[in-house]
Amino acid sequence: MRKTFVMRGQTASGSTEVLNFGKYKQGYAYKMTDFQIYPSTGIGSNNDELAGSVTAGKTAVDPTAPNFSNDGLIGTAIFKLSHLVSNPTGGLSLVNDTYVITQNLILMVQNTDSGTPVNWQCRFESVKMTGAEEAAVNYKQFAISDE
C-alpha cells in the first residue's frame, strides 16, 4: 500500500466534492497532511480571494466562516491573489494531521471575489491500525458523521 498519496481537482466556487475513501483497506486509515488551494484564473490581472474546507461531518463546512469547535473539521485554507503591489498575495492552510480518516470526506471551496473555480490539492498518509484502534476510529467517525 502506498504510504502517501494526493487527491486534487478543480471545483466550482460554492460547490462541494466528495473525497472518496471507498477503497478503504481493513487495518488501515489515513491522515491528511496538507491542504492547498490555488486560483484558476490568470495571475497577472485578476484579484481572487479563495477559501476551502474539508470535513468528515455529515454536511460541508462553510469555508468562509469555519468553526474550529466542529469535531469533523479536518482542514481549512485561504488564498488571496492580488495584482496590486499594495495588497500582497498569500495563503494559509491549517490541517488537523492527527485526525484518523476511515470514510469519505466533504471538500467545499469558495472564491469570494470573482466566483471562478478553485484548484485544490490534499495530501494523505496511510497508517496501520490494530483491531481495537480501528473499532475506536470507526465509532468516532460514525458519531461525527451522524450528528
C-alpha positions, -999 to +999 in steps of 0.1 A: +000+000+000+013+035-009+024+054+022+014+089+008-009+099-020-025+131-034-061+139-043-065+170-065-090+188-087-109+219-096-143+227-081-168+254-089-170+282-064-196+274-037-197+237-046-186+206-029-166+175-038-166+141-021-131+128-013-138+091-017-121+067+006-142+038-007-111+018-014-106+016+024-085-014+033-092-031+066-065-024+092-055+009+075-067+045+079-055+079+066-043+112+079-044+145+059-010+161+060-015+190+036-044+210+021-037+238-005-059+259-028-049+280-058-068+302-083-079+290-117-076+325-133-047+343-149-024+357-122-013+389-139-045+410-139-071+394-115-080+395-079-091+364-061-099+356-025-103+318-020-113+297+009-116+259+013-127+234+040-125+196+044-148+178+069-156+143+080-191+156+091-224+150+075-226+183+057-200+207+043-184+234+064-187+270+050-151+277+041-155+315+046-166+311+082-152+278+096-159+269+133-129+253+148-151+238+175-166+215+149-151+180+155-154+170+119-134+199+105-101+185+093-087+213+071-091+249+061-072+270+036-073+306+024-055+322-005-055+358-017-043+368-052-039+405-060-023+423-089-019+454-067+015+458-051-001+475-021-023+444-015+000+414-012-007+378-023-005+350+002-021+319+017-026+300+049-035+263+055-044+246+087-047+208+089-056+185+118-030+159+110-039+138+140-075+131+127-077+095+116-099+091+084-118+059+075-146+073+055-154+098+027-148+135+033-165+166+020-145+194+005-160+228-002-144+258-019-155+295-024-140+323-045-155+354-029-141+379-055-146+365-090-166+333-084-143+314-107-134+277-099-108+269-073-080+244-077-072+223-047-049+196-035-049+173-005-021+151+006-028+120+028-007+094+046-018+059+052-014+045+088-017+009+100-041+002+129-047-026+153-082-041+155-090-021+187-078+011+172-098+005+140-130-001+161-125+031+181-117+052+150-148+038+131-170+046+161-157+082+163-162+087+125-197+074+128-205+097+157-192+127+139-209+120+105-242+111+122-246+145+141 
